[in-house]
Amino acid sequence: MSLYAPERENPVECYLLTQCRSNGLLCMKFTSPARGGVPDRIVVSHAGTVFVEVKRPGGDLEPRQRAVHAKLRRFGAEVHVVHNETSVDTLINHLLGRDQNQQKATS
């Protein structure tokens, strides 16, 4: 049994995890006991490693999360915020190097 059972997670986070797995990307839960406001997930792909904050549709970042994301970006990290399945799909396509225009042409 997983510590992070899908039925207990945010549906957007479940979708992110499912899409990462089905596309061969490593998606790990990220916690930092000594520092609050860190992104929820780290996604590792051949294109690189990114931090991902998962929000419910309509959810907004807390001030502490904004500050931590800004600090990560200042140090060169790539941080994404996903709110729904469309934003997860956009992130996955970005990590797989798929151009959005190319994706539409093949659909």
Residue frames as qw, qx, qy, qz and C-alpha x, y, z in Angstrom:
[[0.000, 0.889, 0.459, 0.000, 0.00, 0.00, 0.00],
 [0.409, 0.476, -0.007, 0.778, 1.35, 3.42, -0.95],
 [0.248, -0.370, -0.438, 0.781, 1.81, 6.19, 1.59],
 [0.212, 0.333, -0.073, -0.916, 0.11, 8.49, -0.92],
 [0.362, 0.353, 0.862, 0.035, -2.96, 6.53, -1.90],
 [0.075, 0.208, 0.479, 0.849, -4.49, 8.04, -5.05],
 [0.254, -0.664, -0.649, -0.269, -7.98, 8.15, -3.58],
 [0.425, -0.724, -0.319, 0.440, -6.73, 10.52, -0.86],
 [0.377, -0.200, 0.213, 0.879, -4.90, 12.88, -3.19],
 [0.298, 0.605, 0.019, -0.738, -6.11, 15.91, -5.02],
 [0.791, 0.453, 0.412, -0.021, -7.58, 14.74, -8.37],
 [0.407, 0.880, -0.241, -0.024, -5.19, 17.06, -10.25],
 [0.239, -0.661, 0.710, -0.025, -2.24, 15.50, -8.42],
 [0.749, 0.047, 0.658, -0.061, -3.52, 12.01, -9.25],
 [0.698, 0.700, 0.147, -0.033, -3.79, 12.98, -12.91],
 [0.129, 0.866, -0.484, -0.010, -0.24, 14.39, -12.86],
 [0.483, -0.423, 0.765, -0.039, 1.10, 11.18, -11.34],
 [0.784, 0.310, 0.533, -0.067, -0.79, 9.01, -13.83],
 [0.569, 0.821, -0.038, -0.028, 0.37, 11.06, -16.83],
 [0.076, -0.785, 0.615, 0.015, 3.98, 11.06, -15.64],
 [0.622, -0.201, 0.756, -0.031, 3.96, 7.30, -15.18],
 [0.759, 0.480, 0.439, -0.038, 2.33, 6.64, -18.55],
 [0.486, 0.861, -0.129, 0.076, 4.91, 8.87, -20.28],
 [0.858, 0.100, -0.248, 0.439, 7.97, 7.41, -18.54],
 [0.079, 0.686, -0.266, 0.672, 8.61, 10.38, -16.24],
 [0.494, -0.216, -0.697, 0.472, 9.58, 10.08, -12.59],
 [0.278, -0.660, -0.115, -0.688, 7.18, 12.00, -10.34],
 [0.514, -0.143, -0.692, 0.486, 8.13, 12.16, -6.68],
 [0.380, -0.863, -0.317, -0.106, 6.32, 13.68, -3.72],
 [0.443, 0.383, -0.307, 0.750, 8.45, 16.49, -2.27],
 [0.501, -0.829, -0.230, -0.092, 8.41, 17.54, 1.36],
 [0.441, 0.418, -0.401, 0.686, 10.90, 19.58, 3.29],
 [0.532, -0.611, -0.559, 0.178, 10.27, 19.41, 7.04],
 [0.432, -0.413, -0.174, 0.783, 12.47, 22.41, 7.77],
 [0.012, 0.206, -0.234, -0.950, 10.98, 24.67, 5.07],
 [0.420, 0.551, 0.655, -0.303, 7.34, 25.33, 4.27],
 [0.379, 0.763, -0.013, -0.524, 6.01, 26.47, 0.93],
 [0.171, -0.359, 0.794, 0.460, 8.00, 24.03, -1.20],
 [0.595, 0.191, -0.435, -0.648, 6.34, 22.64, -4.34],
 [0.856, -0.134, 0.300, -0.399, 4.37, 19.39, -4.03],
 [0.945, 0.173, 0.256, 0.103, 6.20, 17.32, -6.63],
 [0.124, -0.646, 0.586, 0.474, 9.53, 16.91, -8.39],
 [0.872, 0.424, 0.217, -0.116, 9.29, 15.57, -11.93],
 [0.342, -0.548, 0.627, 0.436, 12.39, 14.12, -13.55],
 [0.803, 0.552, 0.204, -0.095, 12.62, 13.68, -17.32],
 [0.763, 0.132, 0.225, 0.591, 15.34, 13.45, -19.94],
 [0.216, 0.785, 0.154, 0.560, 14.79, 17.18, -20.51],
 [0.126, 0.416, -0.458, 0.776, 15.61, 17.94, -16.87],
 [0.311, -0.400, -0.781, 0.365, 14.13, 18.17, -13.41],
 [0.160, -0.470, -0.142, -0.857, 11.30, 20.52, -12.53],
 [0.046, 0.176, 0.731, -0.658, 9.33, 21.39, -9.42],
 [0.262, -0.388, -0.621, -0.628, 5.54, 21.23, -9.66],
 [0.212, 0.077, 0.549, -0.805, 3.00, 22.90, -7.39],
 [0.156, -0.358, -0.852, -0.349, -0.42, 21.28, -7.60],
 [0.235, 0.110, 0.342, -0.903, -3.47, 23.43, -6.93],
 [0.331, 0.495, 0.793, -0.127, -7.13, 22.61, -7.14],
 [0.216, 0.545, 0.483, 0.650, -8.99, 24.36, -9.98],
 [0.185, -0.865, -0.207, -0.419, -9.33, 27.98, -8.95],
 [0.729, -0.577, -0.131, 0.344, -6.75, 27.56, -6.16],
 [0.248, 0.907, -0.191, 0.280, -4.11, 30.21, -5.62],
 [0.664, 0.175, -0.483, 0.543, -0.58, 30.18, -4.25],
 [0.519, -0.797, -0.239, 0.197, -0.04, 31.21, -0.66],
 [0.068, 0.962, -0.256, 0.060, 2.42, 34.08, -0.05],
 [0.561, -0.562, 0.597, 0.110, 4.98, 31.64, 1.38],
 [0.790, 0.245, 0.520, 0.214, 4.71, 29.45, -1.73],
 [0.438, 0.887, 0.058, 0.134, 5.20, 32.50, -3.98],
 [0.204, -0.881, 0.427, 0.006, 8.34, 33.40, -2.04],
 [0.687, -0.293, 0.647, 0.157, 9.79, 29.87, -2.21],
 [0.732, 0.519, 0.403, 0.181, 8.99, 29.54, -5.93],
 [0.248, 0.957, -0.124, 0.082, 10.67, 32.89, -6.61],
 [0.398, -0.724, 0.559, 0.070, 13.75, 31.80, -4.67],
 [0.782, 0.034, 0.598, 0.176, 13.94, 28.50, -6.56],
 [0.601, 0.744, 0.236, 0.172, 13.70, 30.39, -9.86],
 [0.028, -0.951, 0.307, 0.009, 16.45, 32.81, -8.80],
 [0.504, -0.499, 0.693, 0.129, 18.68, 29.78, -8.35],
 [0.221, 0.373, -0.723, -0.538, 17.82, 28.56, -11.84],
 [0.274, 0.166, 0.938, -0.134, 15.13, 26.00, -11.02],
 [0.306, -0.166, -0.554, -0.757, 12.11, 25.51, -13.23],
 [0.178, 0.221, 0.766, -0.576, 8.84, 25.71, -11.24],
 [0.272, -0.232, -0.621, -0.697, 5.40, 25.00, -12.69],
 [0.370, 0.114, 0.594, -0.705, 1.93, 25.35, -11.19],
 [0.220, -0.157, -0.828, -0.491, -0.81, 23.03, -12.45],
 [0.398, 0.020, 0.372, -0.838, -4.52, 23.57, -11.75],
 [0.805, 0.279, 0.241, -0.465, -6.29, 21.11, -14.02],
 [0.845, 0.106, 0.484, 0.201, -5.82, 18.34, -16.58],
 [0.548, 0.809, 0.077, 0.196, -5.08, 20.82, -19.38],
 [0.067, -0.904, 0.406, -0.120, -2.21, 22.42, -17.45],
 [0.723, -0.353, 0.589, 0.074, -0.85, 18.96, -16.59],
 [0.804, 0.437, 0.356, 0.188, -0.99, 17.98, -20.28],
 [0.310, 0.925, -0.141, 0.167, 0.84, 21.19, -21.21],
 [0.391, -0.746, 0.537, -0.039, 3.56, 20.43, -18.65],
 [0.823, -0.056, 0.553, 0.115, 3.96, 16.83, -19.85],
 [0.683, 0.679, 0.185, 0.198, 4.24, 18.00, -23.46],
 [0.034, 0.939, -0.319, 0.123, 6.86, 20.56, -22.41],
 [0.564, -0.565, 0.602, 0.001, 8.89, 17.91, -20.58],
 [0.799, 0.156, 0.556, 0.167, 8.67, 15.53, -23.54],
 [0.215, -0.359, 0.433, 0.798, 9.74, 18.26, -25.95],
 [0.281, 0.530, 0.752, 0.273, 6.47, 18.21, -27.84],
 [0.008, 0.018, -0.120, -0.993, 5.64, 21.44, -29.61],
 [0.381, 0.397, 0.589, -0.591, 2.00, 22.43, -29.05],
 [0.514, 0.534, -0.221, -0.634, 1.47, 23.25, -32.74],
 [0.286, 0.294, -0.887, -0.212, 2.98, 19.90, -33.73],
 [0.178, 0.130, 0.896, -0.386, 0.71, 18.17, -31.18],
 [0.502, 0.472, 0.301, -0.659, -2.43, 19.77, -32.71],
 [0.461, 0.500, -0.520, -0.517, -1.39, 18.77, -36.23],
 [0.241, 0.173, -0.953, -0.053, -1.06, 15.09, -35.24],
 [0.312, 0.151, 0.740, -0.576, -4.32, 14.93, -33.26]]
